[in-house]
């Protein structure tokens, strides 16, 4: 597996994990009890950017390491996944 392929797969995993991590620990302005004029109540009260980035990076690295181990040492690949659509021969 080339370095570019590894980086591309990691980026896709990181981006997917970001949307999983983003709502974790979310407290809205309404939950905080302080809603500035001109904003909606559901906006984040305190957005912790670096916490989200760090957690996303760690989880994506763990998932990518598992994928890399399965594909490199166990030989499991995309072709081993079962077919979802029936064969139209």
Secondary structure, 3 states (H helix, E strand, C coil): CCHHHHHHHHHHHHHHHHHHHCCCCCCEHHHHCCCCCCCCCCCECCCCHHHHHHHHHHHHHHHHHHHHHHHHCCCCCHHHCCCCCCCCC
